[in-house]
Amino acid sequence: MKIDELASILENKIKEFDFSDINLEEEGKIISLGDGICTIYGLNNAMIGELILFENKMSGMVLNLEEEFVGAVLLGSENDIKEGQSVFRTKKVVETNVGDELLGRVIDGLGNAIDGLAPFKNLKKMPIEIIAPSVMQRQTVNQPVLTGIIGIDSMIPIGKGQRELIIGDRQTGKTAIILDTIINQKNKNVYCVYVAIGQKNSTIGQIVKKLQENDALEYTTIIATSASEQPSLLYLSPYIGITIAEYWMWQGKDVVIVYDDLSKHAIAYRSLSLLLRRPPGREAYPGDIFYLHSRLLERACKLSDKNGGGSITAFPIIETQAGDISAYIPTNVISITDGQIFLSLDLFNLGQRPGINYGLSVSRVGSAAQTKIIKVLSSKLKLELAQYYELQSFSQFGSDIDKITAEILDSGEKILEILKQSQFSPLSHEDQALLLFFIKEKFIRWIPKEKISEIKTNLPEFARKNYFNLIQEIEEKQELTKEIETELFKLNIDFIKDYIKKSAKYDTNLKQQFLEFSKKHLN
């Protein structure tokens, strides 16, 4: 339809209505309606993001302010409203429920309970769009958020108040990392908010079930907006989530919030913008698509001690197409966040679970978000893996490999075996310290590759049985003192001796080398 034709239709529609009995500053009338969008004449004083009410008490939100009209999205079904009906200002922006009662509950994209449990009683209201805390209200990120995944906590450390992007193709384990992270916050006094954007109802149901089975739902709020819901609810749900998290942050609590995923969020906003006839830009996204996510993620931070010291750690998820991280929305979110965990479909299919590409993944907070012991023990791990990947690609073209190259390749393969981790089995801080020491001091050379996977359970079990005081000391001090280092050497030597004793076919030469190695270190 041409612009002059559209203009004449709108003019005729306006002439049909009688506006003499309404206050155009505070009221309006619906001119056109469809696809969850309505055009309203009047509401001259309306604000962007303002909540408006229709005659049947259904609500909407103002998204467009034009010279003659107001464009709004519906926050409910359009079946109960008609063209010509009145619309009223509320003089309030959209608000949501906040409070401790939301823990353990599943709510919709407007903050209302959908889990069939008891109604809320003592919730408060907060506007979903507020200015993020200023630089002076924040402090640097200096405390870890332990995911329980050894590869992340050692090489891509995440701190309280950080924004770490999880990016990868469909079905590469993005949500699996998030669920492990939420489960690992048990007994750590951390609240979690999981925002499901455009997910299948069956998927959301499985997530709720898994969190219940692992006793993680009691400190988690789930905001569920399924793929069948209106784009307006998909658009609002992340802002509902961050507002709930922010309420706890200003009370001095630590919160982890997950947006799963912002690709669908951007698509929902694009749909609304095109229906509102905003000018399309690159890939038909509106011009303010960067602002859409930046004002959301900027609200995640670590508050200063003066302001209570609370924090929000954000995990936005982005789905890529064929591993293309240079697409429009991925590059936007990469530039807003403090690092990214890149999941590779090739690594995932090769059996590397989680399929993290440690070369492309990075944390811009780095070792500031690690305990002292993990920082020391993992300092060279990423470099060793980089050397392994480089030599692996070259060794494919030649049959003659020198002894040093063979050792690096063997060590790299064993490290990757230790980094493999099944879902819903996060590792504790002390168990990670034991395994990282085992890698750092090259104890992996005494264990055959096919037996390395057993180390993840056998070594911590052996330590708890025979060196329980050492485990307690690691957890209390969280740094590698001389005494702890000495005890760790004794523990690992005893563990290898026990392994050799139980192995029926252990290499005699390797056994002799180990005995010389252990004698040297024990002396």
N, C-alpha and C positions, 0 to 999 in steps of 0.2 A: 504493500500500500504506500502511495506517495505521501509526502509530508503535508501537502496542501489538502489532499483528500482526508487525511487523518484529522487535520485541524478543523475542517468544515464539519466532520462528524461530531467531534468534541463540542464545537460551538452549538450545534443543534441540540445535543444532549443537555448542555447547560441551560439553554433557553427553555427546555421542557420542564425544568425543575423550578420550584418556587422557593427562593432563598430569603424571602422577606421576613420569615418567622425565625430565622436562626442568626446567631452571632458568628460571623465568619472568622473572627479572631480565635474562637475557642471550639467551634463546631464545623462540621463539613458534611457533604453528601457524596455517596459513592456514585461515580460516573461510569466506571467500567470495572469488571470483575472477571477473573479467570486465572487458572494455573497458580493459585495461592497468592496472587498479586491483585491489589486494587488501586485504582486511581481516584483520588478524592479532591473535590473542589471545596475550598475553604481551609480551615485549620491554619490560618495565616501565621499564627504564633508558634506553630509546632516546631519541635527540635529534632535533630537527627538522633535516632535511637529512642525516641519517646514512645512510651506505651500509650496506645489509643484503645478506646472501647466502642464496640458496635452496639446497636439497639438490643441485641439478644445477649449482651454482656460478654460476648466473645472478645478476645483481645487481638491486637495487631501491633506492629512496630513500624515506625516511620523510617524509611531508608533513603528516600529521594525528596529533596526540596526544590521544586521548580518555580518558575515565575508565577504561574497561574494554578498549579496543581501540586498535590502531595502524593508521592508513591509510597505505598506501605505493603508489608508482607503480613499474611494472616498467620496467627498462632493457633490455628484450629481449622475445622472443616468449613469450606465455603458454601456448603449446602444450606446452611441456616441463615445466610445473609443474601441480600438482593441489591441490585442497582437502585438508587434512589433513597436508600435508607440512610439515617443519620449516623455520624461518627463523632465522638467526643474526645477531647484532650483529657489526659490525667495529670499533666504537668510533672510526670515522673518518668525517669528512664526505666527500662526493663530491669526488674529485680529478681532475685532468686532466694530460696531458703538456704540458710547456713546454720550450722550448729552440730554439736556432738551426736545428736540423735541420728544423723545421716550415716554414721559409721555402721557398717554391716548391712546397708540397705542398697537397693537398686532403684534408681529414679530415672525419669524421662528427661528430655531435652529442655524442660521448663522447671525442673527441680521437684516434680511431684512423684510420690511413691508409686511404683508399678509392680511391687513384689508381693502384694496381697497381705502384707504384715500390718501390724497395728498402725493407726494414723499418727502423724507427728503431733506433738503437744506444745513443745517449748522452743520452736525454731525462731530465729531472727531473720530479717530481710536485709539484703545488701544489693546495691546496684551492680550489674554485671560489667559495666564499662567504667573503670576508674583509672586515674593516672598512676603509672607504675612508681614504686618508691624511687626517690632521687638518689644520686650518687652519695650524698652526705648521709643518707639513712642506711647505707649498706656497709658491708665489710668484705674483705677478700675471702675467697673460698679457701678453707683450710681444714675441713673435716671430711673424712671419706663417707661415701654412700656405698657400702659393700654389696655387690650384686650376688656374691656367692659363686660367680663364674670366674675361675682362676685366670683365664686369658684376659678378661676385662680388668679385673682388680689389679693385675700385675703390670699390664702394658698400656691399658687405656683407662687409667683411674678416673673415677667420677666423684666429684665433691658435692657437699650440701650447698645448694644455691646455683649449681651449674645447669646448663641446658645442653644436653647431649643427644644429638640426632641419631636415630637408628634407621638405616637406609638399606634397601635391597629389593630384589624382585619379589614377586608373589611366591608364597610357599618356600621361603628360605629361613624361617625360624625367628622372625622379628618379634612376634607376640610371645614366643617361647622364652626369649631373653627377659621380656618384661615380667612374665608370670614368675620366673625364677627370682627376679629382683624383688618383687612384692613379697613372695614367700620368705625370702631371706631377711625381711625387715621385722620378722616375728621377735618379740621381746627386746626390740631396739628402740622403743618409744618413737616410732615413725608412723605417721598416718599416710595412707595411700589413696589416690583418686584415679580411677581408670575411666577414661572417656572413650566409649566405643562409637565411632562415627561411621555410619553407613555399613555396619556389619550385619551379617545374617543373624536372625534371632536364635538359630540353633548354635551358632558360634558363641554368642553372648551367654547362652545357657550353659555351654560347656565350660566357659571361663569361670562363671559363678560357681559351678560344681567343683572345679579343680581348686579354687580358693577355699571353698568350704571344707573339702577333704584335707587340706593342708593347714587348717585353722588360721587362714589369712584373711577371711572375709570380715572378721570382727574388727579389724582396724582399716578396712577398705570401704570406700564409697564407689559404686559403679553407676555411671551415667550412660544409659543405653538408648541410642538412637539408631534404629535399624534402617536398612536400605530402602524399606517401603515407606518411610516417613517423609514428610514434607521437607523440601530444601531449607526452609526457614528454621526448622528444629535442628537439622544437621549443622547449620550455620551457627546457631546459638550455643549448642552443647559445650564446645570447648571453653567459652566464656563463662558458662555456668560452673564448669569444673574448676577453673582458675579462681573464681570468686569464692567457692567453698574452701579451696586450699588456702587462699589469702586470709580468710577469717581465722584459720588455725595458726597461720604464720605469725599474725600480729598478736597472738596469744603466747608466742614463744615456742611453738611446736615446730618440728621438722616434718615436712610433707614431701612425698614423691607424687608427681602427677604425670600421667601418660595420655598422649593424644594418639589414638589408633584409628585412622591415620589422617594426617593433614592433607594428603592428596585428595581424598574424598571431600574433605572440608572445602578445599579450593574449588573443586568441581561444583559443589552445592552453591557456593557464593557466585561462581560464574553463571550458573543457571538463574539465580535471582537477579543478577545484574543485567543479563540479556533480556529477561522478561520486563525489567524496569526501563529497558531501552537505553541503557548506558552504553557509551561507545566501546566496542570491543577493541582490544589491543592484540599483543602477541598471543597466539594460540587461543584467541577469543576471550582471554581473561581481561577483566577491567583494569584500569590504570592503577587502582589502589590495592592490587592483590598482594604486593609486598607489605603494605601497611596492615593488611588483614592479619598476617602472621607475626609481624614484628611487635605490634601492640599487645599481642597475646603472650608471646614468649618473653618479652621484656619484663613482665610482671614476676617472673621467676628470679629469685635472688636470695642472698644471705643477709639478713638484717643485722645492723650493728648491735652490740650489747646494750647500748642505751635504749634501743627500740625493742628490746626483748630477746634478740639473738635468734629468732625463728628463721626458717628457710623454706623455700620451695625449689625442689630439684625437678626439672622438666625433661621428659623423654618424648619428644615429638617423633612420630614414625612417618616415613615417606616411602611409598611404593614406587620403584623405578620400572621402566620398560626395557627389557633386554640389557640390564646393567648400565643404562645410560644415566650417569649421575650429573651430566652436563645439561640436562633438560631444564626447562624454565622454573618449575616449582622446586625441584631438588636444589638448584643453585641458589634460589632465593633463601630457602631455609638453612642451607649450609652457611650462608653469609651471616645469618642471624645467630646461629648457635655457637657453642664453645667447643665444638668438636663433633666427630661423627664415628659411628660404628658401622662399617660397611660389610654387609653380608653378601657373599658370592654364591651364586647358584651352582657354579662348577665345583667349588669346594664342598658344598652341601651334598651334591650328588656323589662326590668321591668318598663320602663317609665322614668328613670333618665336621662334627657337630659340637658346638655351634659353628656354622660355616663362616667365621669371621676372617676377612682379609686384613691381616695385621699390618700390611704395608700401606694400605689406603686409609686405615682407621687411625684416628688421632684424638687426643684429649688436650685442649689448649690450656687446661689447668695443670695437667701433668702431676709431678710428684708432690705438689703442694697438697694434693688430696689423698695422700697415702700415709699409712703409719710408717714409723721409722724402719721397722724390721722389713716390711714388704718393699719399701723404697730401696733398701740396700740389696736385698736378695734378688730383686727383679731388674736391677740397673742395666744389665747387659743382655737380658733375654731377647729383646726386640732385635738387637744387633745380631745375635746368634741366629735367629730365624731368618733375617735378611741375608746373611751369608749362606745359609742352607738353601734358600730359594734360588739364589744366584748360581751357586755351584751345581744345584740340581739341574738347572736348565742347560748348563754347559756339559755336564757329565753324560747327558743323553746322546751326545754326538761323538763320544770317545769311549773306548773300552779300557784303556790304561788309566788308572786313577792312582795317584800317589797316596801314601799312608795318611798324611795330614788331611787331604781332601776326603778320604774314606771315613776318617774319624768325625769330621764336621757333618758329613751326610748321615752317618749313623746316629750321631747325637741329635741332629735336627729331626730325624724321623721319630726318635724316642720322645723328644720334647712335644711334638705334635700329638703323640699318643696320650701323653699326660694331660695335654690341653683339651682333649676330647672329653665331653661331659654329657651324660644323659640328662634329659629334662626332669625337673622337680627333684633334683638332688644337689642343691647348692652346698658349697664347701664353706666351713667356718673359717674365721680369720687364722686361727692357729693351725688348721689343717693345710691351708694355703702356704703358710710359712714353712711347714715341714716339707711340702713338695717342692717349693722354690729353692730351699736349701739343698735338697736332694739333686735338683737340676744344676744349681750354681757350682756346687763342689764336685760335679761329674760322677756322682755315685751311680748315675744311670748306665755308665759303661759296664758295670758288673752284672747288669740284668739283661737277659735276652729280650729282643724287641717284642716277641710274641707274648712275653709275660709282663710287659710294662704296664698294660692297662690294669693289672691287678694291684699295682703299687698304690693307686689312689685310695683303695680301701685298706689294704694290708698294712701300709706304713702307719697311718693314723691309729689303727687298732693296736698295733705293736707298741706305739708310743704311749697310748693311754694305759696299756696294761703294765708296761715296764718303766715308763718315765712320766708318770702322772704329774709329779711336781714341776717338771720342765714345761709341760703343757700349760699349767696354771700360771707359771712365771711369764711365759710368752704372752698370754692374754692380759696379764696385769701390767707388765712393763711396756709391751708393744715396741721394743727396740732390741737390736742385736748387741747385747753386752758381751764382754769377753767370756763371762761365765756361761751364758746361754749358748754362745758359739761352741765352746768346748764340749758342753753337754750334747749339743746337736751332732757333733762329730762322733761322740761315743754312741749315741742312739743309732746313727746310720750304720756305723761299723758293726754294732751288735745285730742290727736288722739284716745286713748282708750275710753275716756269719750264720744267722739262723736260716736264711734263705738257702745258702749253700748246703747246710746240714740236711735240709729237707729235700733238696733236689737230688734225684737219683742219677742224673746224667749231666753233671756240671763239668765244664771244661777244666782239665787239670792245670794247664798253663795259666788260664785266667784265674784260677783259685790261688796259685802261687803268687801271681802278680798282686792280687788283692791282699794277701797276707803280708807282703812286703810294704804295700801302701798303708795298711792299717797300723803296722808296727811303727812306721815313720810318723804318722799323725798322732798316735797315742803317746809317743815319746815327746 
